[in-house]
Amino acid sequence: MTRTRPPADPARPATATAEAPAPSGPTPWRALSIVLVGVFMAVLDTFIVLVAAPTVQEDLHASDAEVQLVLAGYQLTYAMALITGARLGDRFGRKRCFLLGMTVFTLASVACAAAPGPDGLIAARLVQGVGAAVMFPQVFAMIQVLLPPELCARAFGVLGAVIGTAGVAGQVLGGLLVSADLFGMSWRPVFWVNVPVGLVTLALAVFLVPESRTAEERRLDLAGMAVLTLALALFVVPLIEGREAGWPSWTWFSLAAGVFALPVFAAVERRVEARGGSPLLRLGLLRSRAFAVGMVLVLLAYSGINSFFLVLSVTLQDGLGLDALGAGVFYLPFAVAFFAGSLAAGRMARHGRRLLRAGALVLALGHAASLAVVVRAGDSLSAWHLAIPLLLTGLGNGVLVTPLLNAVLSRVRPAEIGMASGVLSTGQQIGGSVGVAVLGVIFYGSLGEGVHRGVAAYGHALAAALVLDLASAVAVVALLRLLPHPAAPRR
């Protein structure tokens, strides 16, 4: 949920295109309004499932780990295919890849809605993430190609509003659909809703979205993508599955192999670049303090968002007795505060690092207040106790997350800004999936395996998760001291 303007196509150096923007007019805006539906759907499907997760778990008799995989699996494949999806659009045509991604996403939504069990749902969510990754980055390129430079800022502002609205709508719509229990289908309409929207968008895009591609031929870094995907899977899967399995030896071997896979990825990327190819990540970027610190900040900031909503949704519904609609509506104050923080951050962008620090401090205060309230309330904890702290959490996230990417990218050279923004966008999704895995270990481990879990048990588990969230926010405050003040890009 960010309103920042990515300064370039998220997987392509700013100097890599030979295209001229199309003339502005009703046709470009009409085309962009169609592809923005794809953005809305991709973001919506992250947040709509957060509210539906407790009902999904109960209906499918899924384990805690399987519910985490439903969430983290989508983000993991989304993250891993994002940069490659953008490059496919450059090479084979953005319209063609948008249509392909939307088709895969829609068909995977059907598979999600019809899943007979947790394994089928997890597999369909993995495919859905790939579809989103092929679809989503085409929008960035289309904005740059279809509109003249003076209108791009306006278009990216609209894009940010769509992303923010999708996050809010996902929480509320998820609650509405689950509570309505349409045709006795329980949680399944949260996926069925994608199908008519996807079909209409596909039909309109065929006729109203123009085709574009870059004149430059660039090979895909499939080796880099494969190694990085393997490395992250080696980390995420044992973190999610290990607790319920009793931490057998394979989980520790997997984590160790994940550590070993990271230098292998670095070696693969160096080899690709030495051959004149286009790696997923030019390792020289990490020699920039602004980018290296910024990458850690992005991973930390985004690891807390989805994981926090997962444990809060479970606590509100399973622990405090709210239905899905009540939980969805409960998030509205967070959304209002997030938007207020985002608007304030946009107007005060000149304050740079001090603004980011203020956002991180408010976020830390929100988590600290939530922790204090939960610990003090004990077995009398209710949703109302968390309302005010949630306002602070939303405000802090809005002020921090909105300008963070621009602050990190401000010192990246123009020739590398496209790749840098793509890597940071991927980092957002990686942070989300790893955050769900790590916080899930703490939350479900603290909750225990008892059948009759009371309010006190859920409060204790939420408090344990909030300790990690608070530590993450404090770490962001500390790391911001190492982030250089925003400046003009180096040439």
C-alpha positions, 0 to 999 in steps of 0.5 A: 500500500504505497502512493509513491511514484516508481521512477521507471519500469520496475525491471528495466534501466531507464535508458533501455527503451527506444520508445516514444510516449504515445500522444495523450488523450482519452484513448491512453487514459481509457487504456490505463483505466482498464489495466489498473483493474489488474493492479487492483485485483493483484493487491486486493487478493493479498488483503481479502484473504487475510480477513477470510483466513480463519474461516478458510482454516475452519472450513477446510480443516487446515493447519496453521501452517497451511493457512500461512502458506495460502498467504505467503505462497501467493506473495512468494511466487509474486515476488519471484516472477515480478522482474521476469514478468516485466522483462517478458513484457519488454520482449514479447509485448506488454499488452500480450503479457497483461492478457496472459497474466490476467488469464492465469490469475482469473483461472487460478482464482477459479481453482482457488474457489473450487479447491477441495482442500488446503493443498489444492488451495495452496497450489492455486495460490502459487499459480495466482501469484505468478499471474499477478507478477506477469500482469502487474509490472506491465502497468508501470511500462504502459504509463511511461509509454502511453503518456507524455512525461508531464502526465506520468506523475498524475498517472502514478498518483492514480496508481498509488490511489488504486493500490491503497484503495485495493488494500482497504477494499480487500479487508472490508470486501472479504468480511462482507463476502464471508459474512454473506455466505452467498449460496452457502459457499462460505469463504469461496466468493472471495475468489469467485469475485475475481472471475467476472471482473477478470473476464470483463477486463480481458475483453476490454483490454483486447480492443482498447489497450494498445501493444508496445514493446522495447526495441532492445533484445534482452535474454531473461535471467532464468538461472538467477530467478531459479536460484533465488526462488529456491533460496527463499523457498528453503527459508520460508517453507521450514519456518512455516512447516517446522513448528507443527512438524516438531522441527525435524532435521530436514527443517534445519538442513533446509535453513542451512541450504537457504543460507548457502544458496544466497552466495550461489545466487550472487555468483550466478548474477556476476556470471550473467553480468560478465557475459553481457547479460541482464541479471535480476540484480546488479550486485554493484547496487549493493555497494551503494549505502543508500540502496543497501540500507534501503533494501533492509528497510523495505524488507523490515517495513513490509514484513510487518504489514501482512503478518500483523494483519494475519495474526490480528484477524485470527485474534479478532475472529477466533479469539475475540469472537468477531465475525468476518464482517466485524473484523473487516470493518474494524480495519477501517480506522487503520485505513483512514489513518494510513491515508491521512499519513500518506497525504501528510507524507506527500506534502512534507516530502522535503523533510526527507529522512526526518519524516521517515523517522517520525513515521517509524517512531509513530509505528513503534508507538502504535505497536508498543501501545497495542502490546501494553493494552493486550498485556494489561487487559488479559482475559478481558481483552476486547476489540475496542481495546485495540482501536486507538493503537491501531490508529497509531499503527496506520498513521505510522505506516502511512508516513513511513511506507509512502515516501520510503521507496523514493527516499531510497532511490534518490541516490541511485544513478539514472542508468540503474534506477529501473533495476533498483525500483524493480528489486525494491518492488520485489523486496516488498513481496519477499518481506511480506512472505517472510514476515508471515512465516516468521511471525507465524512461528511466534504467534502460533507457537505461543498460542499452543495446540489446545482445542479450547483456546480462550481469550487469554491464550490469543492475547498472549500469542498476539503480545508475543507477535507484537514484541517482534513487530515492535522490535522491527519498528525500532530497528527501522528507526535505528537503520534510518540513521544510516540512510543518507538524506535524499539528494539528486541522483548521481550521474 
